[in-house]
Amino acid sequence: MRWSVLVVLALLMLAIYGCEQEAAESPSVQAPPVAEEKETIPTIRLAIVPTSVDEGSSISITWQIASESSLTATHTAVYYDNESHPGVFSTDIGPAASGYTGLTKDFAAVESQVPGEFTAALDVPEGAENVYLRAHAIISGKNYWTDESVVNAKKMAEQPVQPEQPQTKEFAISADEIRFDPAEITVKNGDNVRITFNFNDANIYKGGLDIRSDYFNVEYRKSDTVKSKTVEFTASESFTYTGYWPASGIRKASGQVVVE
């Protein structure tokens, strides 16, 4: 009986020892590692920037914001100035610290989906020789800037001043031996003057009528088919013109040109 109990105890101990050995030799099963969520870092770049523009005109700027996942930009714009603000702008530099004095307002006060492309126009300041600019965006509270770009502002070619063309004053004067009607005309200094004398044969000597002055001379003959003569000159000073019998010194009526 005692031997039977001893055998049972020995077998029980062997069984316990075997289980412990099997547990020690069995590899432990570990839970798979939890993958860390990777932060999405957007990038911003200037896509279309003209190299030069006329002073005082408007230019169009295009910039792009890239991202591996969908994000929201609470603000994006082009900042510009006629002075350079060089260097690399980190995410903690906001617009107020950038030094730029102007910005495009198209997307400045609205939320925009990223990735995306944006285009806005800016007016080149008068007198600026160059326009320095960067695109900027605020995403998840951080500032993202492009490198600075420069646009040359070309001065508009000055248009040559065209000399003022002299004004042409035209007059029609009835002429014969007795009178010139009107007897006096008034023009301005530098005016181009055109006078047409219309001859009244009823009061003209049979030979005709000559009109003489320092500015023009007219010879009219009653036999002429056309009963008028036209003279043209540039007014510089007042003068008198006088009618004469042809080929003689016999004076007839006189008229005057007054230059103011």
C-alpha positions in Angstrom: 0.0 0.0 0.0 2.8 2.4 0.9 4.6 1.6 -2.2 1.5 2.4 -4.3 1.2 5.9 -2.7 4.9 6.6 -3.4 4.5 5.6 -7.0 1.5 7.9 -7.5 3.3 10.8 -5.8 6.4 10.3 -8.1 4.3 10.2 -11.2 2.5 13.4 -10.1 5.7 15.2 -9.5 7.0 14.2 -12.9 3.9 15.5 -14.6 4.2 18.9 -12.8 7.9 19.2 -13.8 7.1 18.4 -17.4 4.4 21.1 -17.6 6.8 23.7 -16.2 9.5 22.8 -18.7 7.0 23.0 -21.6 5.8 26.4 -20.4 9.4 27.7 -20.1 10.3 26.4 -23.6 7.2 27.8 -25.4 7.8 31.3 -26.9 5.6 34.2 -25.6 3.0 35.7 -28.0 3.4 39.5 -28.2 0.7 42.0 -29.5 1.6 43.6 -32.8 3.1 47.2 -32.4 0.8 50.1 -32.9 1.9 52.2 -35.9 2.5 55.9 -35.1 0.4 58.3 -37.1 2.7 60.3 -39.4 2.3 64.1 -39.4 1.4 65.6 -42.8 3.7 68.5 -43.6 2.4 70.7 -46.5 4.7 72.5 -48.9 4.1 75.8 -50.7 5.7 77.1 -53.9 5.4 80.0 -56.4 4.2 78.5 -59.7 3.8 81.5 -62.0 5.6 84.8 -61.5 6.4 87.3 -64.3 10.0 88.5 -64.4 9.0 92.1 -65.3 6.0 94.4 -65.4 5.2 97.9 -66.3 5.3 100.4 -63.4 1.8 101.1 -62.0 0.2 98.1 -63.7 -1.3 94.9 -62.2 0.3 91.4 -62.2 -1.1 87.9 -61.7 0.7 85.5 -59.3 0.0 81.8 -59.1 1.1 79.6 -56.1 0.5 76.0 -55.1 0.1 74.2 -51.8 0.9 70.5 -51.8 0.0 67.9 -49.2 -0.2 64.1 -48.9 -3.6 64.4 -47.2 -6.5 66.8 -47.2 -5.9 69.9 -45.0 -7.5 73.3 -44.6 -5.6 76.6 -45.0 -7.3 79.2 -42.8 -5.3 81.9 -44.7 -3.3 82.1 -47.8 -2.0 85.1 -49.8 0.9 86.7 -51.6 2.8 89.2 -49.5 4.8 91.9 -51.3 6.9 95.0 -50.8 9.2 97.3 -52.8 12.0 96.3 -50.4 13.5 92.9 -50.0 13.0 90.8 -46.9 15.5 87.9 -47.4 16.1 84.8 -45.4 14.4 81.5 -44.7 11.0 82.0 -42.9 10.2 79.3 -40.4 6.7 78.2 -39.3 6.7 80.5 -36.3 7.1 83.7 -38.4 3.7 85.2 -39.1 2.8 88.0 -41.5 3.2 90.8 -39.0 6.9 89.8 -38.5 7.6 89.3 -42.2 8.2 93.0 -43.0 6.0 92.9 -46.1 3.6 95.8 -46.4 1.1 94.5 -49.0 -0.9 91.4 -49.5 -3.5 89.9 -52.0 -6.9 89.6 -50.3 -8.6 87.0 -52.5 -8.0 84.0 -50.2 -6.8 85.9 -47.1 -10.0 85.7 -45.1 -11.5 82.4 -46.2 -10.8 78.8 -45.6 -9.2 76.9 -48.6 -8.8 73.2 -49.2 -5.3 71.9 -49.5 -3.8 70.6 -51.8 -4.7 73.4 -54.2 -3.6 76.1 -56.6 -4.3 79.8 -56.1 -4.1 82.9 -58.3 -4.4 86.5 -57.3 -3.5 89.9 -58.8 -1.5 92.7 -57.1 -1.0 96.3 -58.1 2.6 97.4 -58.6 3.3 100.5 -56.5 4.0 103.7 -58.3 7.7 104.5 -58.4 8.8 100.9 -57.4 11.8 99.6 -59.2 11.3 96.1 -58.0 8.5 94.1 -56.3 9.6 91.5 -53.8 7.1 88.8 -52.9 6.4 85.5 -51.2 3.3 83.2 -51.0 2.2 82.3 -47.5 -0.4 80.0 -45.9 -1.5 79.2 -42.3 -2.3 75.5 -41.9 -3.0 74.0 -38.5 -1.8 77.2 -36.8 1.6 77.1 -38.5 3.0 79.5 -41.1 4.4 78.2 -44.4 6.3 80.5 -46.8 7.9 80.3 -50.2 11.3 81.7 -51.0 11.3 85.3 -52.0 10.9 86.2 -55.6 11.5 89.5 -57.4 9.7 91.2 -60.3 11.3 94.1 -62.1 9.1 97.1 -62.5 9.8 98.8 -65.8 9.2 102.5 -66.0 6.7 103.6 -68.6 8.4 105.3 -71.6 7.6 108.9 -71.5 5.5 110.0 -74.4 7.0 112.9 -76.3 5.1 116.1 -76.0 3.6 116.8 -79.3 4.0 120.5 -80.2 0.7 122.3 -80.3 -0.5 122.6 -83.8 -1.3 126.2 -84.7 -4.9 127.0 -85.1 -6.1 128.0 -88.5 -8.4 131.0 -88.6 -10.4 131.5 -91.8 -11.9 134.7 -92.9 -14.0 135.9 -96.0 -13.6 139.6 -96.8 -15.5 141.4 -99.5 -13.1 143.7 -101.4 -13.4 146.6 -103.8 -11.9 150.1 -104.2 -14.2 151.6 -101.6 -14.0 149.2 -98.7 -12.9 145.9 -97.2 -15.7 144.2 -95.3 -14.9 143.5 -92.5 -12.2 146.1 -92.4 -10.5 144.6 -89.4 -9.9 141.0 -88.2 -8.4 139.8 -85.0 -6.2 136.7 -84.5 -3.7 135.3 -81.9 0.0 135.3 -82.3 1.1 132.1 -84.0 -2.3 131.5 -85.6 -2.3 130.2 -89.1 -4.5 132.7 -91.0 -6.4 132.1 -94.2 -8.2 135.0 -95.9 -10.4 134.7 -99.0 -11.0 138.1 -100.7 -14.2 138.1 -102.7 -14.0 140.9 -105.3 -17.0 143.1 -106.1 -16.5 144.1 -109.7 -19.2 146.9 -109.5 -16.9 149.0 -107.5 -13.6 148.1 -109.0 -11.7 150.1 -111.7 -11.8 148.4 -115.1 -8.2 147.1 -114.8 -8.7 145.4 -111.5 -7.4 145.7 -107.9 -4.1 144.9 -106.3 -3.8 144.2 -102.5 -0.4 144.8 -101.0 1.1 144.2 -97.5 4.2 143.0 -95.8 2.7 139.5 -95.5 1.0 139.0 -98.9 0.3 140.5 -102.3 -2.8 139.8 -104.4 -3.4 140.7 -108.0 -7.0 140.6 -109.2 -8.2 141.4 -112.8 -11.8 141.9 -113.7 -11.2 139.6 -116.6 -10.4 136.7 -114.1 -13.0 133.9 -114.2 -12.7 133.2 -110.5 -13.7 136.3 -108.5 -11.9 135.4 -105.4 -8.3 135.1 -104.2 -7.0 133.3 -101.0 -3.9 134.1 -99.0 -2.4 132.2 -96.0 0.2 133.3 -93.5 1.3 132.9 -89.9 0.3 135.8 -87.7 3.2 137.4 -85.7 2.4 141.1 -85.6 -0.4 143.5 -86.5 -0.3 145.0 -90.0 -2.3 146.9 -92.6 -3.1 145.8 -96.2 -4.1 148.3 -98.9 -5.8 148.2 -102.3 -4.2 149.8 -105.3 -5.1 150.4 -108.9 -3.0 147.9 -110.9 0.6 148.9 -111.7 0.2 152.2 -110.0 0.7 153.9 -106.7 -2.9 155.1 -106.4 -4.2 153.9 -103.0 -7.7 152.8 -102.4 -9.3 151.2 -99.4 -7.4 149.6 -96.5 -7.9 146.8 -94.1 -6.2 145.6 -90.9 -5.1 142.4 -89.3 -4.8 142.8 -85.5 -2.6 140.2 -83.8 -3.1 139.7 -80.0 
